[in-house]
């Protein structure tokens, strides 16, 4: 069975299927530095994972898009402090133009749930 949560016309924020939870891409708002936006993005991810019955310890994969690779180190500093020791997921990070020019980072998460 597929469960969709917070479903709109275009997308669902959470999709659960067969022990796996998929989150839509999360951004951290339109203000602040890449570190600020990353911290807010991760706060939103924590909330969605909790709602889905999962946690950051259960993340399987993260795909991270940054608007400018010059921000890579600052984004990673926040990411590294957030990921629990011993639970680093498979991860990719690349530079891309995001949906709005003020956005600096977007993170897409796939996780397991119990």
C-alpha positions as CSV (number, residue, x, y, z in Angstrom):
1,X,0.0,0.0,0.0
2,X,1.2,3.5,-0.8
3,X,0.4,6.3,1.7
4,X,0.6,9.9,0.7
5,X,0.7,12.7,3.3
6,X,0.2,16.4,2.7
7,X,-0.8,15.8,-0.9
8,X,-1.6,18.7,-3.1
9,X,-2.3,19.0,-6.8
10,X,1.4,18.9,-7.8
11,X,3.1,16.7,-5.1
12,X,3.0,15.0,-1.7
13,X,5.4,16.1,1.0
14,X,5.7,12.5,2.2
15,X,5.1,9.2,0.4
16,X,5.4,5.9,2.3
17,X,5.7,2.5,0.7
18,X,7.0,-0.9,1.8
19,X,9.2,0.4,4.7
20,X,10.6,3.4,2.7
21,X,9.6,7.0,3.1
22,X,10.3,9.6,0.4
23,X,10.3,13.3,1.2
24,X,9.8,16.0,-1.4
25,X,12.7,18.4,-1.8
26,X,13.0,20.6,1.3
27,X,14.3,24.2,1.2
28,X,15.1,26.4,4.1
29,X,13.2,29.5,3.3
30,X,14.3,32.5,1.3
31,X,16.4,34.5,3.7
32,X,19.8,34.1,5.3
33,X,23.1,32.4,4.5
34,X,23.4,28.9,3.1
35,X,24.1,27.8,6.7
36,X,20.9,29.4,7.9
37,X,18.9,27.9,5.0
38,X,20.5,24.5,5.5
39,X,19.7,24.5,9.3
40,X,16.0,25.4,8.5
41,X,15.9,22.8,5.8
42,X,17.1,20.1,8.2
43,X,14.6,21.2,10.8
44,X,11.8,20.7,8.3
45,X,13.3,17.3,7.4
46,X,13.4,16.3,11.0
47,X,9.7,17.2,11.4
48,X,8.6,15.3,8.3
49,X,10.6,12.2,9.2
50,X,9.0,12.2,12.7
51,X,5.6,12.6,11.1
52,X,6.4,9.6,8.8
53,X,7.5,7.4,11.7
54,X,11.2,7.7,10.7
55,X,14.3,9.6,11.9
56,X,17.6,11.0,10.7
57,X,19.2,7.7,11.9
58,X,17.1,5.9,9.3
59,X,18.0,8.0,6.3
60,X,19.1,5.9,3.4
61,X,20.0,8.5,0.8
62,X,20.3,12.3,0.6
63,X,20.5,14.3,-2.6
64,X,21.6,17.9,-2.0
65,X,21.4,20.7,-4.5
66,X,23.3,24.0,-3.8
67,X,22.8,27.1,-6.0
68,X,26.6,27.8,-5.8
69,X,29.3,25.3,-5.0
70,X,31.2,28.2,-3.3
71,X,28.7,27.5,-0.5
72,X,29.6,23.7,-0.3
73,X,31.8,24.0,2.8
74,X,29.3,26.1,4.8
75,X,26.4,23.8,3.9
76,X,28.5,20.8,4.9
77,X,29.4,22.3,8.3
78,X,25.7,22.3,9.2
79,X,25.0,18.9,7.6
80,X,27.9,17.3,9.4
81,X,26.8,18.6,12.7
82,X,23.3,17.3,12.1
83,X,24.0,13.7,10.8
84,X,24.3,11.3,13.8
85,X,27.7,9.6,14.1
86,X,27.7,6.3,12.4
87,X,24.5,7.0,10.4
88,X,25.8,8.9,7.3
89,X,23.5,8.1,4.4
90,X,24.5,7.6,0.8
91,X,24.7,11.1,-0.5
92,X,25.2,13.2,-3.7
93,X,25.6,16.9,-3.9
94,X,25.6,19.1,-7.0
95,X,25.2,22.7,-8.1
96,X,22.0,23.7,-9.9
97,X,19.7,26.6,-10.4
98,X,16.9,26.3,-7.8
99,X,13.3,27.2,-8.2
100,X,13.7,30.7,-6.9
101,X,16.9,32.9,-7.0
102,X,16.9,33.5,-3.3
103,X,17.1,29.8,-2.5
104,X,20.6,28.5,-1.7
105,X,20.0,24.8,-0.9
106,X,17.5,22.0,-1.4
107,X,17.7,18.5,0.1
108,X,15.8,15.4,-1.0
109,X,15.6,12.5,1.5
110,X,14.8,8.8,1.2
111,X,14.6,6.9,4.5
112,X,13.4,3.7,6.1
113,X,10.6,3.6,8.6
114,X,9.5,1.0,11.1
